[in-house]
Each structure stands twice: as structure tokens, then as C-alpha cells.
Amino acid sequence: MTKGHYHTVLETAEIYLCLKGRGLMMMKLPDGSCRWEDFTPGRLVYVPPYWAHRSINTDTEPLTSLCIYPGEAGHNYGDIRTEGFPKRVFRRNGQVVVQ
């Protein structure tokens, strides 16, 4: 799992392309709204402006992705360090569960 971050320039979106492995892209807004997308090889996930995001490996092989965003977007890890994400991901009985 990555640490997760907002962009310093909040209006910045990001695109992730999953190259290898399986996982989830967890996203949240400061108001606590939360959503996630399956992250599988060949899948492109769009992270809209204003959303914090983190990738979560849900399989045994490494999760590898290509991330595309403007260079001036910046990364704010501090807010996630203190706020966290409102949902957690677990593996139960061989199934990935978000709660």
C-alpha cells in the first residue's frame, strides 16, 4: 500500500495505468466521501482533482503502475498521515473486503 496523498495543487487530476498485479485505487475527499476502483493489468484509473488517493496491493505479486500527472502537481502526504482513509481493505476467506 502506498502512503496516499492529495496534490499540493488541488485542481490536479492523475491517471494510473496498472501494468502488473492486482489491487485497488482508494480515493477520498476531505469531507470523508470515499470510493475505490479495481486495479488490474491494462486498467486505467482516473483520479479526479481534489481527491486523495492510494494504491493497495490485494494479491501476492507486486503491483506495478504507471502514473501520469503534471510535474507541478506536488504531493501532500501530511494530511493523510493525520486523517487517514475512512475505509480499510482486508483479505477474509480469500476475498478482498472493503469496510
C-alpha positions in Angstrom: 0.0 0.0 0.0 1.3 3.5 -0.8 1.1 6.2 1.8 -1.5 8.1 -0.1 -1.6 11.8 -0.9 -3.5 14.9 -2.1 -1.9 17.0 -4.7 -0.5 20.3 -3.4 -2.2 21.9 -6.4 -5.7 20.6 -5.5 -7.1 21.1 -9.0 -4.7 18.5 -10.4 -6.0 15.1 -11.6 -3.9 12.0 -12.1 -4.1 8.9 -14.3 -2.8 5.5 -13.2 -2.3 2.6 -15.5 -2.0 -0.9 -13.9 0.9 -2.7 -15.6 1.2 -5.8 -13.4 -0.5 -7.2 -10.3 -3.9 -6.6 -8.8 -5.2 -4.1 -6.3 -7.5 -1.2 -5.6 -7.1 2.5 -6.0 -8.7 4.1 -2.9 -9.8 7.7 -3.2 -11.3 10.2 -0.7 -12.4 13.8 -0.3 -11.7 15.9 2.8 -15.4 15.6 3.7 -14.9 11.8 4.1 -16.5 10.7 0.8 -14.7 7.6 -0.3 -14.7 5.4 -3.4 -12.4 2.8 -4.9 -11.7 1.2 -8.3 -10.4 -2.2 -9.1 -6.8 -2.0 -10.4 -5.9 -4.8 -12.8 -3.5 -5.1 -15.7 -4.4 -2.8 -18.5 -7.0 -0.9 -16.4 -6.7 2.9 -16.4 -8.0 4.7 -13.3 -8.7 8.4 -13.3 -8.2 10.2 -10.0 -10.2 13.5 -10.2 -9.0 16.8 -8.8 -9.4 17.3 -5.1 -9.3 13.5 -4.3 -6.6 12.0 -2.1 -5.5 8.6 -3.4 -3.5 5.5 -2.6 -2.9 2.2 -4.4 -3.4 -1.0 -2.4 -1.9 -4.3 -3.5 -4.5 -7.1 -3.0 -2.5 -10.0 -4.5 0.7 -11.8 -3.8 2.7 -10.4 -6.8 4.0 -6.8 -6.8 1.6 -4.1 -8.0 3.2 -2.1 -10.7 1.7 1.0 -12.3 2.4 4.0 -14.5 1.3 7.3 -13.0 0.7 10.4 -15.1 0.3 13.9 -13.7 1.6 17.4 -14.2 5.0 18.0 -12.7 3.9 21.0 -10.7 1.0 19.0 -9.0 3.1 18.4 -5.8 2.3 15.9 -3.2 0.8 16.5 0.3 1.3 13.4 2.4 0.9 15.1 5.7 -2.9 15.3 5.7 -3.3 11.6 5.0 -0.8 10.9 7.8 -3.1 12.7 10.3 -6.6 12.0 8.6 -6.1 8.5 7.2 -8.7 7.0 4.9 -12.2 6.2 6.0 -12.2 2.7 4.6 -9.8 -0.3 5.2 -9.1 -3.2 2.9 -8.8 -6.8 4.3 -8.5 -10.3 2.9 -11.0 -12.6 4.5 -11.5 -16.2 3.4 -9.6 -15.5 0.2 -11.8 -12.5 -0.7 -10.9 -8.8 -0.7 -13.2 -6.9 1.6 -13.5 -3.1 1.9 -15.1 -1.8 5.2 
